Amino acid sequence: MTSTKTRFAPSPTGLMHIGNACTALFSALYGDSFLLRIEDTDTERSRREFVEELLEDLRWLGLHWKEGPEDGEPVEAWFQSRRGAIYQRYYQELEERGLAYPCFCSPRELEISRKIQLGSGQPPRYSGKCAHLSAEEVSRKRREGLAPTLRFRVPKGEIVEFEDLVRGPQKFESDDIGDFIIRRADGGAAFFFCNAIDDALMGVTHVIRGEDHLANTPRQMLVLRALKLPLPRYAHCALILGDDGAPLSKRNGSRSIKQLREEGYFPIALLNMLARLGHTYESDALMDFAALKAAFDLSRLGKSPARFDPAHLDHWQHLAVRAADNETLRHWLRAETRAIVPEEKLAGFLDIVRSNCVFPEQADQWARILFTDEPRAGSGALEAARQAGEPFFLAALDAANAAGESFDLFMTELKSKTGAKGKGLFMPLRAALTGRHDGPELGTLYRILDKHRLHRRLAEFTYESE
């Protein structure tokens, strides 16, 4: 079987978000070899710090590239901003063969032409105004100080066809495309051009990207064919929307990968959620990267827009926390949380975290409830304890003194002394010990609380009814 090489080619103009990460993941899951390329031709918006954040995000997710940069230092091999000389050779070849020409049309002229075409019901495309300028006319315009773009001359009357690995057969008429810009007036390479050239030169066999790039594909195919460069296979994934059906934004729960990392999400939780955005697996279990890769299949990618639901991500986070070993959970806790938990109580506390927490903030709250004397929140729960009355808690103190470390004996003694059962037994105890209605099993609380702290909390309610 032929080896496949995929790539992730982001523009470092901001932090990586869900959509970018999904494209990167699908490419890493599919390819035998995964390549990272930095498309930083937008010099005004590209930032080295965004490259550094991108690399950190990918490493945190466990998406390790076989080819690509190791840091944010721009180098010719992987940064498009350093590959201008390479692109220039191909510009020159196209111009020499009459397959590209300088265009001096101003942005205002192009906008007017576009509005006229739309107004007459025609698809907007370049009119070809500069397609047949003579060498003398080109020289004169240059002498006048006009900086031209370079346009690719699209052949007339051709059909561009390809089999999209997600969306099936695709067909485009070249007459609907119009001559397009491959080099900007400032000399910078246009996306259509450098993206396709680099895919060919770097040996990329499969391009997996969003369906918003579908219309770019025939343009890139025309360029590669004109230059006799190899064409990759294309797979255009459905776009990702928010759970409200609108484009992803902060309003409908979208955050950067850096934000999700800082909030305490596990990378395995994010991977499992992303792998199912528009893609189906037979298993609903939490899977590591190797298992996700083994079962990934482009034929399982849907054509309809996928929806990102924050609750879906939290579901996988819930499973990831429960699957984590003690060492992983210990490092996941905040430093201040680790400082609160006594070493001899750590293993028991981590069991509580697995069963009751999804984020480090929640673990910190439980650490403060269990191991400090900070005021316990939850006035409603404390009121439930007060309603049990002084006799109940006097009996609880006696039972605790008699039972020592044995929770079963404690409960037997308390039931015998009070006759309480069900909620009337458990809820006042839980409220008194934690200030909450929910949380770990009562036996777990009884065993992990320092006995002096447990007795003090029971004693607080022996005079609350006065």
N, C-alpha and C positions, 0 to 999 in steps of 0.2 A: 504494500500500500504506500502511495506517495506521501511524503512528510508534508505536514501543513505548517505554515508560518502565519501567524496573525500579528496584529499590532494595535497599540493604543497610542493615539497621536493627539494629545490635548494641547490647547493653547493656554499658556500660563498668564491669563488675564484676570484670574480670581481663584477662590478656593474651590476644590473639587466638591461637587454635589452628587446627589443620588443618581441623576441621569448619566453623568460622566462615569461614576463608579460602576454602574450597571453595564455600560459599554465595555469598560476595562475587564470586568469579570467575565462576561460572555466571551470576549476574545481570549482570555487566559484559559477558560474552561475548554474552548474548542481547539486551540492550536497545540501542535506538538512543540512548537517553539513560539515564544511570546516576546515581541519586540516593543520597546518604548521609544517613541520619538517626540521631541518637543517642537511644536509648530509655533514658533515665536516671531513670525514675520510682522505681526502687529507691534511695531517697536514702541508706539506710544503707550500701549496698555500692558504689554508683557513686562513681568517683573521677576527678578531672580528669586525673591522671597516666595513667590507663588510656585516656582519650580521646586524649591526646597520643601514646601508644604506638600506638594503633590507626591514627591518621592517618599516622604514620611507616611502619607496616607496609604500609598500602595504597599509599602513594607508592612505597615500595621495590619492591613487587610490580608497580608500573606500572598499578594499577587507579585511574584518574583519574576522579573524579566530576564531572559537569557542574553539579550542584546539591548544596549541602551546606556544612558548616562548613569554615573555613580553619584554625582552631586550636581549642584546647580551651575557649575562653570560651563559656559557655552563652548562647545567644540563642534567642529565641522561634521563629525560622524553622525551626531544625533540632534543637533539644533539647526533648524532651517535658516535662522538668521546668519549662520556661518557658511551656508552652502550656496551663496549667490553666484560664485564662479561656475559651479556645476550647472545651475539653471541657465546661466548666460550662454553656455555652449549649445544648449538645446534651443534657446531663443534664436541664436545665430543660424543654426541649421534650418529652422523653420522659415526664417526670413529669406535665407539664400535660396530656398526651394519655392518661395512664393506662397508659403502656407501660413504666413503671419505678416501683418503690416501695421505701421504706426497710425494711430488715430488721434486727431487733434480736437475732437469734439469736446466742448466744455460740459461740466455737469448740468448746467442750466439747459443747454441744447438737448442733452439726452433726456432730461426730465420733461421738457416740452414735447419731444417726440413720443415719449412714453404715454403722456396724457392724450395725445392725438390718437394714438393707436387704440388705447383703451376706450376712448370715446366713440370710435368707429367699430367697436366690437372685435378688434384684432388682438391676438396675443402680443404683449410687448416684447419686442426684440430689436436689436440694433438695425438701423435702416441701411447700413452699408455705405454711408456718406463718404467715408475716407478709404473705402476698399480699393479704389482705382486711382488714387493720387499718383501723379508722375513723380519721378525722382527729383525733378526741378521744384515741384510744388512742395515736396517734403522738405527739401533743403531750405526753401524760402521761409517756411513756417518755423523751422528750427532757428534760422537767423533772427526771426522776430521774437525769439525767446520763448516760444511755445514748447512745453514739455509733453510729448505724446505718451499715451498708453500704447501697449502692443496688443493687437487682437489676433486671435486665431481665426483663420479663414475656414469657415465650416463648409464642407462640400454640399452642393445642392442636390436635391432629389434622392437622398439616401435614407435608408431605414437603419436605425441603430437598435439592435436586438440583443438581449441577454436573458439568461435564466437566473432570476433572483432566488437565492437559496431559502428565503422566507416567503416572498410574495409571488413566486412563480414567474411565468414568462412576462417580459417587459418589452415594449416596442415604442420607439420615439422616431418621429420624422425630423430629419436634419433641417428642413425648411422652417420648422417651428422653433428652432433653437436660436438661430442668429449668431453672427460672429461675436465671440465673447473675449473679454480682457484676460490675458495671461500674465501681463506685467503692468503694474500701476505706473502712473506718471512719475512717481518719486523713485522708480527703479525697483521697487519691491515686488516680489513674486506674488501673484494672485493664488488664492487657495486652490482653485481648479487645477492649476498647473503644478505647483511644487508638491502638492499632496500626491498627485498621480505619479509624478516622476520619481519621488522617493519610494513609493510603494514598489515600483518596478525595479529600481536600482538596489533596494534592500531585500529583494526576493520574497516579498509578501505574497502569499498565495491566496489568502482569504481576508477580505475586508468586511468586518462586522461593525455596523454603525446604525444610527437612527434613520428612520424613514424620511426625515427632513432633508437628508442628503440624496434621496433617490433621483431627483432631477439633475443633480451634479454628475451622476454616473455616465450618461451618454456623452457629455462634454469631455470627461476624463478618458473615456474609451476612444473618442476621436483623436485626442492628443497622443495617446499611447500608440495607436495604430499608425498615425502619421510618422511617429518617430521609430516605428518598428520595435517597440519595447513590449515586454510581456504584460498581459492583462491578468489581474487577480480575479477570483470569483467574488461576487458581492452578495451580502446578506443584510437587508435593511430591516431592522427591528422596529416594532411599533413604539410610538412615543409613550412617555410616562406622564400621567396626569395625577393631580391630587385626588383625594378621596371624594372631593366635591365635583369632580369632572373637569375642573379648570386646570390650566397649566400649573406646574409645580411652583410654589412660592412660599414665603414665610407664613403667609396667611393660612395655607392648608397643610402646614406641618413640615415643609421641606427645610432641612438644615444642611450645612456643609458636613463633610465627613469629619473634619476637625472638631466641629461642635459635637457631633455624635460621640466621638472618641472621648472628648472632655466630659461629656455627661455620664460616661461610664458604660456605654454599650460595649459588649464583647465583639471582636471582629467576626467570630463565627456566627453570631446572631445576625449581623448585617449581611454576611455572605449568604446565609440561608434565605433571608428575605429577598435580597437582590436576585438570587438565582431563580426565584419564583415570580419575578415581575415580568409577566408575559411569557413565561416558560413553565411547563408542568413537569413534575416528578411523580413517579408512582408512589414513592414513600413520603409520608408526612413527618418523618423523624428528623431530628437534628443531625446533619451530616457534616463531616469535615470536608476540606477542599478536595481531597483525593476522591471521596465518594461522590461529591457533586460533579466533579469532572468526569468520572467514569459513566455517570448516567445522563450527562448533558447531550442533547441532540437538537440540532437546528430545526428538525422537522417538528419539534415540540414547541417552537416559538409561535405565538399567535399573531394574527394580522391586526387585531383590534387594539386600541390603546390600552396599556396596562395602567392600573391605578395603585398609587402608593398610599397605603393606609398606615398611619403611625401605630395604630393598635396591632397591626400585623407584625410590625417590627418588634413591638414590646412582647408579643407572644414568643418570638424566637429568643429574645433576651431572657425571658422567664426560663425557657428551656436551657439556655446556655449557662445561666447561674446555677441551675440545679445539676448540671453535668460537670461543673468545674471541680477540680480537685482542691484540696486544702491550700496548697502552695499558690495556685492561681488565684484563689479567692483572697488569700492574705495580701498579695500584691495589689489586688483590685481595690481593697479597702483604702480609704484615705489615710494619710500618715497620722492625722490627729485621732482617727478612729482606732488605729492600731495601738496608739499610746494609751488609750482608755482601757482597752481589754487586757486583763491580767493574762500572762502567758499560760498559766495552768488552766485558764477558762477558754482559751482560744479555740480549741477543737470543738467544744460544745457550742460556742458562739457561732462558728462557721456553719454548723448544722442548722442553727436558727436562721442564719442569713439565707441558706439554700431554700428553706421552706417559706420564708416570709418577705424576702427582699428581691427587688429587680434592679435597683440602682444603688450606688455607694452612699448616696444621701440617706436612703432608708436604713441602710446598715448602721450608719452613724447615729441615727435617731435611736435605734434599738440599743446600741452600745451605751448611749447616755442614759437611757431608761434603766438599763440593767446594772451599770457599773458606776454611776455617779448619783449624787443626791440633788441634781438639778431639779427644779419644779417640774412635775409631770403634767403635760398638757391634757386636755380632754375633760372639761368640767362636767360633761354629760356622764362620762364613765364614773367619775368620782362621786357624782350624785347617786349613782346606782349603788356604790359602796356604802354611802351614808345611810341609804334607805334600809340596808340590811340590819343596821342597828348595833349598839354597843354589845349586847349579849353574844351576837354572832362572832364578833371579832375577839372577844374575850375567850370564847371557846376555841377560835382558831389559834390564838396564842398558846393556850394550854395544849392543843393538839400538836403544834409545831415543837413545843418543848418536849413532849412525850415521844414524838416520832423521830426526832433527829434528822438523819439524811433520808429516811424512807418516806417517799411521797405517798405510797399506798397506805401505809400505817397512818399518816397524817389525815388522809381523806376518810379512812375508816373511823378514826377518832372524832373527826369533825361532824360527820354524818350522825354518829351516835349521840353526840352532845347537843346537836341543833335540830335534828330531824329534817334538815334541808336536803333537797335533791334537785337534779336538773339545773336549769338556769338559776334557780334560787340559791344553788350551791356554788356554781362555777363563776357566774358573772360578778358577784361582789368580790370574790377573791382576785379575779383577773383585773378588775378595776382598781382595787387597792394596791396590787403589786405593780401595775404598769401604767395606770391612768388611761387605759384604752379598753375598748370592747373586743378588739381583734388581736391576733398575734399568735405566738407559739403556743403549743399545748401547755396546759397548766403544769403538768408534771415536769416538763422541760424548764419552765420558769422557776419552779420550786427548787430544782436541783442546781441551777446555775447561779441563782441569787446568793450573794454572801449572806450567811445566816443572820448576822447582826442587822443587815439592811432589810432582810425579809421580816424580821421581828419588828423593826421600827415601823415599817409600812403597815403592818397589821395593827400595831399599837396606835397609829394615828387615828384610827376610827373607833377606839374604845371610849373616846370622849366627844366624838363628832356630834352625837345626838343631843348633847347638853345645850 
